[in-house]
Amino acid sequence: MGQFRYGTVKRYPVSYGGETAEIGTIDELMVALDVLNRHNDRELIEQLAPVLADIIDVGDRIAPANLKILLKALSAQDRLYVVELLGARLGYLVGTAVELRNLIVSLADVDVESVILRAIGGNGLRRLIVTCQQLWEILEWLFGESDVVLLGLLGSEYVRRLVAHGHDLAEILRRVDPDRQIWTIEFLGWPVALSLLRDDVDLREVLSALCTEACAKLIERLPNATIVELVASELAWLELGRHLSPSKTRLLSDKLERREDAP
């Protein structure tokens, strides 16, 4: 990496106020921005727009680290400009699901989250996120409606392939906004969600992850015979009751007390 430090990296001319400089690395760009006292960041970055991704991709640090340094230093509006400018190349600069999570955590910027996800796009996100754990670790740090944006870009078919059992579903549901838990299950499909409940542990984890409204809708779709089959021992019932709130326990009891053909 020393070769970049000592001059072999390609540099690009920029000018401001009659002065000219050459920029080849993020460090050099940051120095130039500091010299201008951070009042004209956009004007300088616009001059480097065609090559900004190349500048982020070279130097003594990996590209995701350079990207974080640049974005954290910019104003909210300039962050959005840079993200939109990088477009589809953003996914390649981020590189991995872990680095995408780290970028979101480091910025802690609700407004830019969905813009980052949309810039990377569905194909880019599917290239980065290849396990359900990677998905829920990113969902953990998304706010506002960014969870819906991420899931929508990945696509329901792809997310279904990542969700292998009830534990996976529960971890996703814990990390989306409670108001969007029903949407999330409908996104996957109720039949898919119900098929993931294979034993009392799956049932317990999913029900405990849901808000009361979503829990009620799931319980209503479970046949009584299926509930009894899943929770097949007294110990399993005790564990289930220990993990559920009183309101959820009552929903389950009321369901079992009703005849399946009752209105």
PyRosetta script that sets phi, psi and omega in degrees:
from pyrosetta import init, pose_from_sequence

init()
pose = pose_from_sequence("MGQFRYGTVKRYPVSYGGETAEIGTIDELMVALDVLNRHNDRELIEQLAPVLADIIDVGDRIAPANLKILLKALSAQDRLYVVELLGARLGYLVGTAVELRNLIVSLADVDVESVILRAIGGNGLRRLIVTCQQLWEILEWLFGESDVVLLGLLGSEYVRRLVAHGHDLAEILRRVDPDRQIWTIEFLGWPVALSLLRDDVDLREVLSALCTEACAKLIERLPNATIVELVASELAWLELGRHLSPSKTRLLSDKLERREDAP")
pose.set_psi(1, -16.8)
pose.set_omega(1, -177.9)
pose.set_phi(2, -60.5)
pose.set_psi(2, -26.8)
pose.set_omega(2, -178.7)
pose.set_phi(3, -58.9)
pose.set_psi(3, -33.8)
pose.set_omega(3, 179.5)
pose.set_phi(4, -68.4)
pose.set_psi(4, -37.8)
pose.set_omega(4, -177.5)
pose.set_phi(5, -67.2)
pose.set_psi(5, -27.9)
pose.set_omega(5, -172.1)
pose.set_phi(6, -107.8)
pose.set_psi(6, 19.4)
pose.set_omega(6, 163.7)
pose.set_phi(7, 112.6)
pose.set_psi(7, -3.2)
pose.set_omega(7, -178.4)
pose.set_phi(8, -85.6)
pose.set_psi(8, -12.6)
pose.set_omega(8, 177.8)
pose.set_phi(9, -68.4)
pose.set_psi(9, 145.0)
pose.set_omega(9, 178.8)
pose.set_phi(10, -70.4)
pose.set_psi(10, 138.0)
pose.set_omega(10, -179.5)
pose.set_phi(11, -119.9)
pose.set_psi(11, 154.0)
pose.set_omega(11, -173.4)
pose.set_phi(12, -127.1)
pose.set_psi(12, 135.7)
pose.set_omega(12, -176.1)
pose.set_phi(13, -75.4)
pose.set_psi(13, 140.8)
pose.set_omega(13, 171.4)
pose.set_phi(14, -134.4)
pose.set_psi(14, 156.4)
pose.set_omega(14, 179.5)
pose.set_phi(15, -142.6)
pose.set_psi(15, 149.9)
pose.set_omega(15, 176.3)
pose.set_phi(16, -159.8)
pose.set_psi(16, 130.6)
pose.set_omega(16, 177.3)
pose.set_phi(17, 58.4)
pose.set_psi(17, 34.1)
pose.set_omega(17, 179.0)
pose.set_phi(18, 85.1)
pose.set_psi(18, -8.1)
pose.set_omega(18, 178.7)
pose.set_phi(19, -97.5)
pose.set_psi(19, 147.1)
pose.set_omega(19, -179.8)
pose.set_phi(20, -124.9)
pose.set_psi(20, 142.2)
pose.set_omega(20, 176.5)
pose.set_phi(21, -143.6)
pose.set_psi(21, 169.0)
pose.set_omega(21, 177.2)
pose.set_phi(22, -120.3)
pose.set_psi(22, 133.5)
pose.set_omega(22, -176.1)
pose.set_phi(23, -119.3)
pose.set_psi(23, 128.9)
pose.set_omega(23, 178.3)
pose.set_phi(24, -130.2)
pose.set_psi(24, -17.0)
pose.set_omega(24, -178.2)
pose.set_phi(25, -135.7)
pose.set_psi(25, 165.0)
pose.set_omega(25, 176.6)
pose.set_phi(26, -62.0)
pose.set_psi(26, -37.9)
pose.set_omega(26, 178.8)
pose.set_phi(27, -59.7)
pose.set_psi(27, -43.5)
pose.set_omega(27, 179.1)
pose.set_phi(28, -67.1)
pose.set_psi(28, -37.1)
pose.set_omega(28, 177.0)
pose.set_phi(29, -64.3)
pose.set_psi(29, -42.8)
pose.set_omega(29, 179.8)
pose.set_phi(30, -63.3)
pose.set_psi(30, -38.0)
pose.set_omega(30, 177.1)
pose.set_phi(31, -62.8)
pose.set_psi(31, -44.3)
pose.set_omega(31, 180.0)
pose.set_phi(32, -62.9)
pose.set_psi(32, -40.9)
pose.set_omega(32, 178.5)
pose.set_phi(33, -64.7)
pose.set_psi(33, -38.6)
pose.set_omega(33, 178.6)
pose.set_phi(34, -67.1)
pose.set_psi(34, -38.1)
pose.set_omega(34, 179.2)
pose.set_phi(35, -61.3)
pose.set_psi(35, -35.4)
pose.set_omega(35, 179.1)
pose.set_phi(36, -83.6)
pose.set_psi(36, 7.3)
pose.set_omega(36, 177.2)
pose.set_phi(37, 60.0)
pose.set_psi(37, 27.3)
pose.set_omega(37, 173.0)
pose.set_phi(38, 61.8)
pose.set_psi(38, 21.6)
pose.set_omega(38, -179.8)
pose.set_phi(39, -95.9)
pose.set_psi(39, -15.6)
pose.set_omega(39, -175.0)
pose.set_phi(40, -133.7)
pose.set_psi(40, 40.7)
pose.set_omega(40, -178.5)
pose.set_phi(41, -57.3)
pose.set_psi(41, -46.2)
pose.set_omega(41, -175.4)
pose.set_phi(42, -60.7)
pose.set_psi(42, -43.9)
pose.set_omega(42, -177.4)
pose.set_phi(43, -60.9)
pose.set_psi(43, -39.6)
pose.set_omega(43, -179.8)
pose.set_phi(44, -71.1)
pose.set_psi(44, -44.0)
pose.set_omega(44, -178.6)
pose.set_phi(45, -65.6)
pose.set_psi(45, -37.0)
pose.set_omega(45, 178.8)
pose.set_phi(46, -59.8)
pose.set_psi(46, -35.2)
pose.set_omega(46, 178.5)
pose.set_phi(47, -66.5)
pose.set_psi(47, -26.9)
pose.set_omega(47, -178.3)
pose.set_phi(48, -99.3)
pose.set_psi(48, 5.7)
pose.set_omega(48, -172.9)
pose.set_phi(49, -49.8)
pose.set_psi(49, -47.0)
pose.set_omega(49, -176.4)
pose.set_phi(50, -66.7)
pose.set_psi(50, -20.6)
pose.set_omega(50, -174.1)
pose.set_phi(51, -120.9)
pose.set_psi(51, 7.2)
pose.set_omega(51, -174.9)
pose.set_phi(52, -59.3)
pose.set_psi(52, -41.0)
pose.set_omega(52, 179.0)
pose.set_phi(53, -61.8)
pose.set_psi(53, -38.2)
pose.set_omega(53, 178.5)
pose.set_phi(54, -65.7)
pose.set_psi(54, -37.9)
pose.set_omega(54, 179.0)
pose.set_phi(55, -66.5)
pose.set_psi(55, -41.0)
pose.set_omega(55, 178.5)
pose.set_phi(56, -64.4)
pose.set_psi(56, -29.5)
pose.set_omega(56, -172.5)
pose.set_phi(57, -86.6)
pose.set_psi(57, 2.1)
pose.set_omega(57, 179.4)
pose.set_phi(58, -123.8)
pose.set_psi(58, 167.1)
pose.set_omega(58, 176.8)
pose.set_phi(59, 119.5)
pose.set_psi(59, -171.0)
pose.set_omega(59, -176.7)
pose.set_phi(60, -81.5)
pose.set_psi(60, -11.7)
pose.set_omega(60, 179.1)
pose.set_phi(61, -111.7)
pose.set_psi(61, 163.6)
pose.set_omega(61, 175.7)
pose.set_phi(62, -72.6)
pose.set_psi(62, 157.5)
pose.set_omega(62, -175.7)
pose.set_phi(63, -55.8)
pose.set_psi(63, -43.4)
pose.set_omega(63, 180.0)
pose.set_phi(64, -59.1)
pose.set_psi(64, -35.8)
pose.set_omega(64, 178.7)
pose.set_phi(65, -67.6)
pose.set_psi(65, -42.5)
pose.set_omega(65, 177.0)
pose.set_phi(66, -61.4)
pose.set_psi(66, -42.2)
pose.set_omega(66, -179.6)
pose.set_phi(67, -61.6)
pose.set_psi(67, -44.5)
pose.set_omega(67, 179.5)
pose.set_phi(68, -63.0)
pose.set_psi(68, -41.8)
pose.set_omega(68, -180.0)
pose.set_phi(69, -59.3)
pose.set_psi(69, -45.4)
pose.set_omega(69, -178.3)
pose.set_phi(70, -66.5)
pose.set_psi(70, -51.2)
pose.set_omega(70, -175.3)
pose.set_phi(71, -65.0)
pose.set_psi(71, -39.3)
pose.set_omega(71, -179.6)
pose.set_phi(72, -64.6)
pose.set_psi(72, -26.9)
pose.set_omega(72, -177.0)
pose.set_phi(73, -82.6)
pose.set_psi(73, -13.9)
pose.set_omega(73, -172.4)
pose.set_phi(74, -94.7)
pose.set_psi(74, 160.8)
pose.set_omega(74, 173.0)
pose.set_phi(75, -70.1)
pose.set_psi(75, 166.8)
pose.set_omega(75, -178.2)
pose.set_phi(76, -58.1)
pose.set_psi(76, -44.7)
pose.set_omega(76, -178.3)
pose.set_phi(77, -68.2)
pose.set_psi(77, -37.4)
pose.set_omega(77, 179.1)
pose.set_phi(78, -71.8)
pose.set_psi(78, -30.3)
pose.set_omega(78, 173.6)
pose.set_phi(79, -60.5)
pose.set_psi(79, -47.6)
pose.set_omega(79, 179.8)
pose.set_phi(80, -61.1)
pose.set_psi(80, -40.5)
pose.set_omega(80, 179.2)
pose.set_phi(81, -60.9)
pose.set_psi(81, -46.7)
pose.set_omega(81, -178.4)
pose.set_phi(82, -64.4)
pose.set_psi(82, -44.1)
pose.set_omega(82, 179.9)
pose.set_phi(83, -60.1)
pose.set_psi(83, -46.6)
pose.set_omega(83, 179.5)
pose.set_phi(84, -67.1)
pose.set_psi(84, -34.2)
pose.set_omega(84, 178.1)
pose.set_phi(85, -64.4)
pose.set_psi(85, -43.4)
pose.set_omega(85, -178.8)
pose.set_phi(86, -69.9)
pose.set_psi(86, -33.9)
pose.set_omega(86, 174.9)
pose.set_phi(87, 54.8)
pose.set_psi(87, -132.5)
pose.set_omega(87, -174.8)
pose.set_phi(88, -63.3)
pose.set_psi(88, -23.9)
pose.set_omega(88, 179.5)
pose.set_phi(89, -69.0)
pose.set_psi(89, -15.5)
pose.set_omega(89, -179.0)
pose.set_phi(90, -59.0)
pose.set_psi(90, -39.9)
pose.set_omega(90, 179.7)
pose.set_phi(91, -60.1)
pose.set_psi(91, -40.0)
pose.set_omega(91, -179.7)
pose.set_phi(92, -73.1)
pose.set_psi(92, -32.3)
pose.set_omega(92, 176.8)
pose.set_phi(93, -70.9)
pose.set_psi(93, -37.5)
pose.set_omega(93, 177.4)
pose.set_phi(94, -66.9)
pose.set_psi(94, -46.0)
pose.set_omega(94, 168.3)
pose.set_phi(95, 89.3)
pose.set_psi(95, -47.4)
pose.set_omega(95, -176.3)
pose.set_phi(96, -142.4)
pose.set_psi(96, 163.8)
pose.set_omega(96, 176.3)
pose.set_phi(97, -62.1)
pose.set_psi(97, -38.3)
pose.set_omega(97, 179.0)
pose.set_phi(98, -61.4)
pose.set_psi(98, -43.5)
pose.set_omega(98, -179.5)
pose.set_phi(99, -69.8)
pose.set_psi(99, -32.0)
pose.set_omega(99, 175.0)
pose.set_phi(100, -64.1)
pose.set_psi(100, -45.7)
pose.set_omega(100, 176.5)
pose.set_phi(101, -59.4)
pose.set_psi(101, -45.6)
pose.set_omega(101, -178.4)
pose.set_phi(102, -62.5)
pose.set_psi(102, -37.4)
pose.set_omega(102, 178.6)
pose.set_phi(103, -64.6)
pose.set_psi(103, -45.5)
pose.set_omega(103, 179.5)
pose.set_phi(104, -62.4)
pose.set_psi(104, -43.1)
pose.set_omega(104, 179.5)
pose.set_phi(105, -63.4)
pose.set_psi(105, -44.6)
pose.set_omega(105, -174.7)
pose.set_phi(106, -67.8)
pose.set_psi(106, -33.6)
pose.set_omega(106, -178.7)
pose.set_phi(107, -81.1)
pose.set_psi(107, -37.9)
pose.set_omega(107, -178.1)
pose.set_phi(108, 46.5)
pose.set_psi(108, 47.4)
pose.set_omega(108, -175.4)
pose.set_phi(109, -123.2)
pose.set_psi(109, 103.3)
pose.set_omega(109, -176.3)
pose.set_phi(110, -59.2)
pose.set_psi(110, -40.4)
pose.set_omega(110, -175.4)
pose.set_phi(111, -66.4)
pose.set_psi(111, -31.9)
pose.set_omega(111, -175.7)
pose.set_phi(112, -89.3)
pose.set_psi(112, -16.7)
pose.set_omega(112, -176.7)
pose.set_phi(113, -56.7)
pose.set_psi(113, -54.6)
pose.set_omega(113, -176.3)
pose.set_phi(114, -66.9)
pose.set_psi(114, -29.8)
pose.set_omega(114, 178.1)
pose.set_phi(115, -67.9)
pose.set_psi(115, -40.4)
pose.set_omega(115, 176.2)
pose.set_phi(116, -60.9)
pose.set_psi(116, -47.5)
pose.set_omega(116, -178.1)
pose.set_phi(117, -62.5)
pose.set_psi(117, -43.8)
pose.set_omega(117, -179.4)
pose.set_phi(118, -67.9)
pose.set_psi(118, -34.7)
pose.set_omega(118, 178.4)
pose.set_phi(119, -65.1)
pose.set_psi(119, -42.0)
pose.set_omega(119, 177.8)
pose.set_phi(120, -65.6)
pose.set_psi(120, -40.0)
pose.set_omega(120, 175.8)
pose.set_phi(121, 80.4)
pose.set_psi(121, 167.4)
pose.set_omega(121, -176.7)
pose.set_phi(122, -59.2)
pose.set_psi(122, -48.1)
pose.set_omega(122, -178.9)
pose.set_phi(123, -62.5)
pose.set_psi(123, -42.5)
pose.set_omega(123, 179.3)
pose.set_phi(124, -65.1)
pose.set_psi(124, -41.1)
pose.set_omega(124, 179.8)
pose.set_phi(125, -67.3)
pose.set_psi(125, -38.3)
pose.set_omega(125, 177.8)
pose.set_phi(126, -67.7)
pose.set_psi(126, -27.9)
pose.set_omega(126, 175.6)
pose.set_phi(127, -71.7)
pose.set_psi(127, -34.3)
pose.set_omega(127, -178.1)
pose.set_phi(128, -82.0)
pose.set_psi(128, -43.3)
pose.set_omega(128, -172.0)
pose.set_phi(129, -100.1)
pose.set_psi(129, 105.6)
pose.set_omega(129, -174.5)
pose.set_phi(130, -119.9)
pose.set_psi(130, -0.3)
pose.set_omega(130, 175.2)
pose.set_phi(131, -134.3)
pose.set_psi(131, 158.2)
pose.set_omega(131, 178.8)
pose.set_phi(132, -66.9)
pose.set_psi(132, -35.0)
pose.set_omega(132, 178.7)
pose.set_phi(133, -62.6)
pose.set_psi(133, -41.0)
pose.set_omega(133, 176.6)
pose.set_phi(134, -60.6)
pose.set_psi(134, -39.0)
pose.set_omega(134, 178.9)
pose.set_phi(135, -63.5)
pose.set_psi(135, -49.8)
pose.set_omega(135, -175.6)
pose.set_phi(136, -72.3)
pose.set_psi(136, -25.6)
pose.set_omega(136, 176.8)
pose.set_phi(137, -68.9)
pose.set_psi(137, -30.9)
pose.set_omega(137, 175.3)
pose.set_phi(138, -77.1)
pose.set_psi(138, -43.2)
pose.set_omega(138, 177.7)
pose.set_phi(139, -56.2)
pose.set_psi(139, -32.9)
pose.set_omega(139, -179.4)
pose.set_phi(140, -53.6)
pose.set_psi(140, -32.4)
pose.set_omega(140, -171.4)
pose.set_phi(141, -108.7)
pose.set_psi(141, 7.3)
pose.set_omega(141, 178.4)
pose.set_phi(142, -92.3)
pose.set_psi(142, 144.4)
pose.set_omega(142, -179.0)
pose.set_phi(143, -128.0)
pose.set_psi(143, 174.3)
pose.set_omega(143, -177.6)
pose.set_phi(144, 59.9)
pose.set_psi(144, -137.8)
pose.set_omega(144, -179.5)
pose.set_phi(145, -97.1)
pose.set_psi(145, 14.9)
pose.set_omega(145, -177.8)
pose.set_phi(146, -65.4)
pose.set_psi(146, -26.5)
pose.set_omega(146, 177.7)
pose.set_phi(147, -63.9)
pose.set_psi(147, -41.6)
pose.set_omega(147, 177.3)
pose.set_phi(148, -66.0)
pose.set_psi(148, -39.3)
pose.set_omega(148, 178.3)
pose.set_phi(149, -60.3)
pose.set_psi(149, -47.2)
pose.set_omega(149, -179.1)
pose.set_phi(150, -61.5)
pose.set_psi(150, -50.5)
pose.set_omega(150, -178.4)
pose.set_phi(151, -62.6)
pose.set_psi(151, -41.5)
pose.set_omega(151, -179.9)
pose.set_phi(152, -63.0)
pose.set_psi(152, -40.6)
pose.set_omega(152, 179.0)
pose.set_phi(153, -68.3)
pose.set_psi(153, -38.0)
pose.set_omega(153, 176.9)
pose.set_phi(154, -65.9)
pose.set_psi(154, -36.8)
pose.set_omega(154, -179.6)
pose.set_phi(155, 91.1)
pose.set_psi(155, 143.0)
pose.set_omega(155, -175.0)
pose.set_phi(156, -63.0)
pose.set_psi(156, -38.8)
pose.set_omega(156, -179.2)
pose.set_phi(157, -62.2)
pose.set_psi(157, -42.1)
pose.set_omega(157, -179.4)
pose.set_phi(158, -68.9)
pose.set_psi(158, -42.9)
pose.set_omega(158, -179.8)
pose.set_phi(159, -63.7)
pose.set_psi(159, -37.3)
pose.set_omega(159, 177.2)
pose.set_phi(160, -59.1)
pose.set_psi(160, -36.2)
pose.set_omega(160, 179.9)
pose.set_phi(161, -69.1)
pose.set_psi(161, -29.2)
pose.set_omega(161, -180.0)
pose.set_phi(162, -77.5)
pose.set_psi(162, -31.4)
pose.set_omega(162, -175.1)
pose.set_phi(163, -86.4)
pose.set_psi(163, 104.4)
pose.set_omega(163, -172.4)
pose.set_phi(164, -95.8)
pose.set_psi(164, -26.6)
pose.set_omega(164, -177.0)
pose.set_phi(165, -155.3)
pose.set_psi(165, 178.1)
pose.set_omega(165, -175.2)
pose.set_phi(166, -58.5)
pose.set_psi(166, -35.1)
pose.set_omega(166, 179.0)
pose.set_phi(167, -60.2)
pose.set_psi(167, -42.4)
pose.set_omega(167, 178.3)
pose.set_phi(168, -60.5)
pose.set_psi(168, -46.1)
pose.set_omega(168, 179.6)
pose.set_phi(169, -61.5)
pose.set_psi(169, -43.7)
pose.set_omega(169, -179.5)
pose.set_phi(170, -61.8)
pose.set_psi(170, -41.1)
pose.set_omega(170, -179.1)
pose.set_phi(171, -65.5)
pose.set_psi(171, -37.0)
pose.set_omega(171, 176.5)
pose.set_phi(172, -66.9)
pose.set_psi(172, -46.8)
pose.set_omega(172, -177.2)
pose.set_phi(173, -62.9)
pose.set_psi(173, -33.4)
pose.set_omega(173, 178.3)
pose.set_phi(174, -65.9)
pose.set_psi(174, -22.2)
pose.set_omega(174, -171.3)
pose.set_phi(175, -105.5)
pose.set_psi(175, -7.2)
pose.set_omega(175, 173.3)
pose.set_phi(176, -93.7)
pose.set_psi(176, 158.1)
pose.set_omega(176, 178.5)
pose.set_phi(177, -58.8)
pose.set_psi(177, 135.6)
pose.set_omega(177, -180.0)
pose.set_phi(178, -52.1)
pose.set_psi(178, -33.8)
pose.set_omega(178, 179.5)
pose.set_phi(179, -68.1)
pose.set_psi(179, -13.7)
pose.set_omega(179, -178.8)
pose.set_phi(180, -114.1)
pose.set_psi(180, 12.8)
pose.set_omega(180, 178.0)
pose.set_phi(181, -67.1)
pose.set_psi(181, -42.5)
pose.set_omega(181, 178.1)
pose.set_phi(182, -64.1)
pose.set_psi(182, -42.7)
pose.set_omega(182, 176.4)
pose.set_phi(183, -56.7)
pose.set_psi(183, -42.7)
pose.set_omega(183, -177.8)
pose.set_phi(184, -63.0)
pose.set_psi(184, -43.3)
pose.set_omega(184, 179.1)
pose.set_phi(185, -67.0)
pose.set_psi(185, -41.4)
pose.set_omega(185, 177.7)
pose.set_phi(186, -64.9)
pose.set_psi(186, -33.9)
pose.set_omega(186, 176.1)
pose.set_phi(187, -60.4)
pose.set_psi(187, -43.5)
pose.set_omega(187, 177.0)
pose.set_phi(188, -76.1)
pose.set_psi(188, -32.2)
pose.set_omega(188, -175.9)
pose.set_phi(189, 104.7)
pose.set_psi(189, 128.1)
pose.set_omega(189, 179.8)
pose.set_phi(190, -56.9)
pose.set_psi(190, -42.2)
pose.set_omega(190, 178.4)
pose.set_phi(191, -59.5)
pose.set_psi(191, -38.5)
pose.set_omega(191, 178.6)
pose.set_phi(192, -65.4)
pose.set_psi(192, -47.0)
pose.set_omega(192, -179.0)
pose.set_phi(193, -60.3)
pose.set_psi(193, -44.7)
pose.set_omega(193, -178.9)
pose.set_phi(194, -66.9)
pose.set_psi(194, -33.2)
pose.set_omega(194, -179.4)
pose.set_phi(195, -68.7)
pose.set_psi(195, -18.0)
pose.set_omega(195, 179.6)
pose.set_phi(196, -80.9)
pose.set_psi(196, -10.7)
pose.set_omega(196, 180.0)
pose.set_phi(197, -87.1)
pose.set_psi(197, 93.2)
pose.set_omega(197, -171.6)
pose.set_phi(198, -105.5)
pose.set_psi(198, -13.4)
pose.set_omega(198, 176.9)
pose.set_phi(199, -158.1)
pose.set_psi(199, -177.9)
pose.set_omega(199, -176.7)
pose.set_phi(200, -65.3)
pose.set_psi(200, -29.2)
pose.set_omega(200, 179.1)
pose.set_phi(201, -68.1)
pose.set_psi(201, -45.3)
pose.set_omega(201, 176.7)
pose.set_phi(202, -57.7)
pose.set_psi(202, -46.9)
pose.set_omega(202, -179.3)
pose.set_phi(203, -61.2)
pose.set_psi(203, -45.1)
pose.set_omega(203, -178.6)
pose.set_phi(204, -62.2)
pose.set_psi(204, -45.2)
pose.set_omega(204, -177.7)
pose.set_phi(205, -65.8)
pose.set_psi(205, -44.0)
pose.set_omega(205, -177.5)
pose.set_phi(206, -68.4)
pose.set_psi(206, -46.6)
pose.set_omega(206, -179.9)
pose.set_phi(207, -62.6)
pose.set_psi(207, -38.9)
pose.set_omega(207, -179.8)
pose.set_phi(208, -70.6)
pose.set_psi(208, -24.7)
pose.set_omega(208, 179.9)
pose.set_phi(209, -78.5)
pose.set_psi(209, -22.8)
pose.set_omega(209, -173.4)
pose.set_phi(210, -85.2)
pose.set_psi(210, 148.9)
pose.set_omega(210, 167.3)
pose.set_phi(211, -69.6)
pose.set_psi(211, 165.8)
pose.set_omega(211, -173.9)
pose.set_phi(212, -60.3)
pose.set_psi(212, -41.5)
pose.set_omega(212, -178.9)
pose.set_phi(213, -63.0)
pose.set_psi(213, -46.4)
pose.set_omega(213, 179.7)
pose.set_phi(214, -67.4)
pose.set_psi(214, -37.1)
pose.set_omega(214, 178.2)
pose.set_phi(215, -60.3)
pose.set_psi(215, -43.7)
pose.set_omega(215, -180.0)
pose.set_phi(216, -61.5)
pose.set_psi(216, -41.8)
pose.set_omega(216, -179.1)
pose.set_phi(217, -66.6)
pose.set_psi(217, -36.8)
pose.set_omega(217, 179.0)
pose.set_phi(218, -69.9)
pose.set_psi(218, -44.6)
pose.set_omega(218, -179.2)
pose.set_phi(219, -60.8)
pose.set_psi(219, -39.4)
pose.set_omega(219, 179.8)
pose.set_phi(220, -62.0)
pose.set_psi(220, -27.0)
pose.set_omega(220, -178.7)
pose.set_phi(221, -88.9)
pose.set_psi(221, -6.3)
pose.set_omega(221, 179.2)
pose.set_phi(222, -92.3)
pose.set_psi(222, 120.4)
pose.set_omega(222, 174.2)
pose.set_phi(223, -60.7)
pose.set_psi(223, 146.7)
pose.set_omega(223, 178.7)
pose.set_phi(224, -55.7)
pose.set_psi(224, -40.9)
pose.set_omega(224, -179.0)
pose.set_phi(225, -61.9)
pose.set_psi(225, -35.7)
pose.set_omega(225, 178.9)
pose.set_phi(226, -68.0)
pose.set_psi(226, -41.5)
pose.set_omega(226, 178.8)
pose.set_phi(227, -60.7)
pose.set_psi(227, -46.0)
pose.set_omega(227, -179.6)
pose.set_phi(228, -64.1)
pose.set_psi(228, -37.8)
pose.set_omega(228, 179.3)
pose.set_phi(229, -67.9)
pose.set_psi(229, -38.8)
pose.set_omega(229, -179.5)
pose.set_phi(230, -69.5)
pose.set_psi(230, -42.9)
pose.set_omega(230, -177.9)
pose.set_phi(231, -103.2)
pose.set_psi(231, 82.1)
pose.set_omega(231, -164.2)
pose.set_phi(232, -95.9)
pose.set_psi(232, 3.2)
pose.set_omega(232, -178.9)
pose.set_phi(233, -141.3)
pose.set_psi(233, 161.0)
pose.set_omega(233, 178.6)
pose.set_phi(234, -63.3)
pose.set_psi(234, -38.0)
pose.set_omega(234, 178.3)
pose.set_phi(235, -62.7)
pose.set_psi(235, -40.9)
pose.set_omega(235, 179.3)
pose.set_phi(236, -63.0)
pose.set_psi(236, -39.4)
pose.set_omega(236, 177.3)
pose.set_phi(237, -64.4)
pose.set_psi(237, -39.9)
pose.set_omega(237, 178.9)
pose.set_phi(238, -63.8)
pose.set_psi(238, -43.1)
pose.set_omega(238, 178.7)
pose.set_phi(239, -64.4)
pose.set_psi(239, -41.0)
pose.set_omega(239, 178.8)
pose.set_phi(240, -61.8)
pose.set_psi(240, -47.0)
pose.set_omega(240, 179.2)
pose.set_phi(241, -62.9)
pose.set_psi(241, -32.9)
pose.set_omega(241, -179.4)
pose.set_phi(242, -69.2)
pose.set_psi(242, -27.4)
pose.set_omega(242, -176.0)
pose.set_phi(243, -96.6)
pose.set_psi(243, -14.2)
pose.set_omega(243, -177.1)
pose.set_phi(244, -100.0)
pose.set_psi(244, 149.9)
pose.set_omega(244, 174.3)
pose.set_phi(245, -70.0)
pose.set_psi(245, 160.5)
pose.set_omega(245, 178.5)
pose.set_phi(246, -56.2)
pose.set_psi(246, -38.0)
pose.set_omega(246, -179.0)
pose.set_phi(247, -66.4)
pose.set_psi(247, -37.8)
pose.set_omega(247, 178.5)
pose.set_phi(248, -71.7)
pose.set_psi(248, -38.4)
pose.set_omega(248, 177.0)
pose.set_phi(249, -61.1)
pose.set_psi(249, -40.5)
pose.set_omega(249, 178.7)
pose.set_phi(250, -65.5)
pose.set_psi(250, -39.1)
pose.set_omega(250, 177.4)
pose.set_phi(251, -59.5)
pose.set_psi(251, -42.5)
pose.set_omega(251, -179.1)
pose.set_phi(252, -68.2)
pose.set_psi(252, -43.0)
pose.set_omega(252, -179.5)
pose.set_phi(253, -64.5)
pose.set_psi(253, -44.4)
pose.set_omega(253, 179.5)
pose.set_phi(254, -60.9)
pose.set_psi(254, -38.7)
pose.set_omega(254, 179.6)
pose.set_phi(255, -64.0)
pose.set_psi(255, -43.7)
pose.set_omega(255, -177.8)
pose.set_phi(256, -70.3)
pose.set_psi(256, -26.8)
pose.set_omega(256, -178.9)
pose.set_phi(257, -79.8)
pose.set_psi(257, -17.1)
pose.set_omega(257, 179.9)
pose.set_phi(258, -88.7)
pose.set_psi(258, 146.1)
pose.set_omega(258, 172.6)
pose.set_phi(259, -69.6)
pose.set_psi(259, 145.8)
pose.set_omega(259, -179.6)
pose.set_phi(260, -61.0)
pose.set_psi(260, -28.7)
pose.set_omega(260, -177.7)
pose.set_phi(261, -95.3)
pose.set_psi(261, 8.3)
pose.set_omega(261, 179.5)
pose.set_phi(262, -71.4)
pose.set_psi(262, 146.5)
pose.set_omega(262, -179.2)
pose.set_phi(263, -67.7)
pose.dump_pdb("model.pdb")
